[in-house]
Amino acid sequence: MPDSGISLPRDVCKMPDRAFLYLAITLLVINCLTLGLRWRMAGKRKRKSGGERRGIHHRNRYADNPPDFAQLASLYPSFEPYVFYSRDGCPRIDWTDFNATRELTRVLLLHDHGVNWWIPDGQLCPTVPNRLNYIHWIEDLLALDILPATRAEGDITTGFDIGTGANCIYPLLGSSVLGWKFVGSDITDIAIEWANKNVDSNPHLSNLIEIRRAGMGHGVGKSENNPILSSEGGVQLSNPGAENVGFLASSVLETEWNAKKYYDGPPVLLGSVKDGEHFDFCMCNPPFFETMEEAGLNPKTSCGGTPAEMVCSGGEHAFIKRIIEDSVTLKDRFRWYSSMVGRKLNLNILVSELWKVGATVVKTTEFVQGRTSRWGLAWSFLPVSRKISSSQKVEENNLSFMLEGLQRQHGAFHVLQYVESYLSSNGASSKLDAAAFNVDITISRNQINTILKPETCDLSNSSNNNHGEVDSLPFCLHCSTTNLALFISMFSLIFRRFLIDHSIRNDEHKLSIPKSTSLSASRATWRVSIGRF
Ligand SMILES: C[S@@+](CC[C@H](N)C(=O)[O-])C[C@H]1O[C@@H](n2cnc3c(N)ncnc32)[C@H](O)[C@@H]1O
């Protein structure tokens, strides 16, 4: 009997042929079903852990048509020596060979985008399909109508690429694929020289792209009055969120944040943006690492990358934090600020920092690049329109409300963290998603009853002083039952506790509650999520 890979009980071997055949088929079917189930579960697990997991952007031209190495080799003799055929007959290249990856990028840019391009040995070599994902995500952000338009219709979309590199990839792709204008900044001579060469070799794009040395005393924040640069030229260490820490002092995020180092390199946006300039967006593929060892240079690929491109003091966290600080000064000079982020932990920390500094909207996405993931982080300070989409309007279990009377230093994020910890301490399962800016709560009727018990509800100690400016925060409540009134009572109580705990006079606070909700459901457990809209 050939080795089927399935071991059978010994007496099965004595069975008559037909019985054995049935058994073998049954085992095979069970095996297939199990495999299928595992496969489906793996798929589900992936989506569950990755949230809105994204691969290649649906508008990315390589989404349905990955680069055809054989065709490229037949069309471009310079690429041909790098292509070999594996045993299964598939054309491949050696991803650990820098010359091969550089030649692939060159021919892809030429063949698919009509772009002439080159970089010197060792400079960071971009993977065209990956870089296109970020461009298309920016396109998605610009199409969102939650922010007011900041330029006249018909004006060309204009972006700022922080750290454009010798490869100048984002301006070249953004201008050739979407006709956008770009300013690309960098700090090294080699990047400035080669980015300019790459622009000059494409006369059809050169009027769309300007290469600029960062921090050369342009406009806002020029060296002599740059509010961020200290007299020693280092970065002034603002204690992040100092006035906002409050009850969060011990939270994990804060601890992580405070443990981080600070960027002390050349200016980033301040000093690079000229007086009167406005941009639709900025983008950045930052130096991700603190050391070249950390960069670890993936042994499975060779995309080059010099220390100047890969490394900065404090790593990506510090660099992006610096972009955030600059954006706080530049505010609506950019419609959207954005950056790539290499680590999920940093993404969460940066999202929470953005809410603290007053961003009006924060968006994130995941870019799946082969076996690694990167994240996109975008934010704005423009007023967000409170338009409720038609799908939200028909959902009867969605409720929007305002929490008024908060002091301005208590951001909506603080309120959500308070809700999370308050409910957790009362036994409910409560999970804050910093990126999505909401808290998911699973709570039982008994737990709600305990929270609403008169002794728990004693809110009489409310004679605190109110100081500072007051503000109001819009929230949205999504509830898996129609029993909103119960939740509103509970949240009203939690918010009142928050205000009391933070020395805000009780009578200043107001929670608008709809009149027509009824208390009827008898389910044991509900799911509710509260977030900012
Ligand atoms: C990871 S590389 C990105 C290059 C290119 N944008 C890409 O995606 O391949 C980071 C770039 O940021 C540049 N850089 C570092 N500090 C900078 C600063 N303060 N302002 C502008 N660019 C900076 C580096 O020289 C480097 O070219």
The ligand as a MOL file (V3000), in Angstrom:
LIG
                    3D

  0  0  0     0  0            999 V3000
M  V30 BEGIN CTAB
M  V30 COUNTS 27 29 0 0 0
M  V30 BEGIN ATOM
M  V30 1 C 13.0750 56.0480 4.5980 0
M  V30 2 S 13.7250 57.3080 3.6030 0 CHG=1
M  V30 3 C 12.3640 57.5580 2.4880 0
M  V30 4 C 12.7900 57.8590 1.0740 0
M  V30 5 C 11.6290 57.8050 0.0750 0
M  V30 6 N 10.6050 58.7730 0.4180 0
M  V30 7 C 11.0330 56.4160 0.0280 0
M  V30 8 O 9.8540 56.2510 0.4250 0
M  V30 9 O 11.7060 55.5040 -0.4220 0 CHG=-1
M  V30 10 C 13.6650 58.6930 4.6840 0
M  V30 11 C 14.1990 59.9650 4.0630 0
M  V30 12 O 14.0080 61.0310 4.9860 0
M  V30 13 C 15.1010 61.9130 4.8820 0
M  V30 14 N 15.1230 62.7580 6.0780 0
M  V30 15 C 15.6260 62.4910 7.3020 0
M  V30 16 N 15.4310 63.5550 8.1080 0
M  V30 17 C 14.7630 64.4830 7.3970 0
M  V30 18 C 14.2540 65.7870 7.6810 0
M  V30 19 N 14.4090 66.3430 8.8620 0
M  V30 20 N 13.6140 66.4490 6.7020 0
M  V30 21 C 13.4410 65.9030 5.4850 0
M  V30 22 N 13.9050 64.6900 5.1670 0
M  V30 23 C 14.5610 63.9820 6.1030 0
M  V30 24 C 16.2850 60.9790 4.7120 0
M  V30 25 O 17.4060 61.6360 4.1710 0
M  V30 26 C 15.6830 59.9450 3.7680 0
M  V30 27 O 15.9050 60.2910 2.4260 0
M  V30 END ATOM
M  V30 BEGIN BOND
M  V30 1 1 1 2
M  V30 2 1 2 3
M  V30 3 1 2 10
M  V30 4 1 3 4
M  V30 5 1 4 5
M  V30 6 1 5 6
M  V30 7 1 5 7
M  V30 8 2 7 8
M  V30 9 1 7 9
M  V30 10 1 10 11
M  V30 11 1 11 12
M  V30 12 1 11 26
M  V30 13 1 12 13
M  V30 14 1 13 14
M  V30 15 1 13 24
M  V30 16 1 14 15
M  V30 17 1 14 23
M  V30 18 2 15 16
M  V30 19 1 16 17
M  V30 20 1 17 18
M  V30 21 2 17 23
M  V30 22 1 18 19
M  V30 23 2 18 20
M  V30 24 1 20 21
M  V30 25 2 21 22
M  V30 26 1 22 23
M  V30 27 1 24 25
M  V30 28 1 24 26
M  V30 29 1 26 27
M  V30 END BOND
M  V30 END CTAB
M  END
